[in-house]
Amino acid sequence: MDYGTYRGIYTLILLVLFLGIVYFAYSKNRKDDFEDIGASILDDEDIKKDVNSEIDNSPRKKESSNDND
C-alpha cells in the first residue's frame, strides 16, 4: 500500500465520521433534547442556582471561614 491509499482511507474515515455527526445532530430523536438545551439558556432559575452555588463555593468564603477557626 502506498501513501495515496493511506490518504484515501483516512479521507473515507473522516467522511464517515462527519456524516455520523451530522446524522446525530439532525436526527428527529435528538430534536427535543436540543430544543430543551436551547431553551435552558433563557431559564432564570438555573442561572440563580448556578450563581448561588458559585458564591457558596468561592475561595474567599472558604478563606474567611478558615480565618475564624
N, C-alpha and C positions, 0 to 999 in steps of 0.2 A: 504494500500500500504506500502510495506516495503522499506528499504534502497536500496536494489538491483534494485527495479523497478524505483526509482528516478534516480539512476545512469544510468540505461538503457535509460530512456527518455532523460536525459542530453546528453548522448553519441549520441543519434539519432539526437537531435537538433544541436549539434556541427558538425555532419556528413553532415547534410543538409546545414548548413551554409558554411562549407568548399566546398561542391560541387557547391554552388551558387557562391562563389568567383572564383573558377576555371572556371566555365562557363562564368562568366563576363570577366575574364582575357583572355580567349582563344576564345571568340566568334568572328565571322567574322565581325560583325558590329563595333567592337571596334578596329579592326586591324589598320585602317587608323589613328585613333586618337593616338594610342600608337606609331606608326611609326613617326608621326609628333612630338610627345613629345620627342622621342629618337633622332630625327634629330635636335631638337632645341638646344641641348647641343652644337652642332658644329656651331651654328649660332653666328657670331661675333657681329652683330648689337644689339642683345638682351643684350649681355654682356656689350657692351659700354653704352647702355642706363641705365642698372642697376647700373653700376659704377658711371656714372654721376649723377644719382638721389641720390645715397648714399652720394656722395660728397656734393651735394646741401643741403641735409638734415642732415649733420653731426653736432653734438653738438658743435664742435669747431667753426664752421662758425656762428652758432646762437649766441654763447657767444661773439664772436668778434664783431658781428653786434650790440649786446646789449651794449657793452662797448662804442661804438661810440655815442650812444644816450644820 
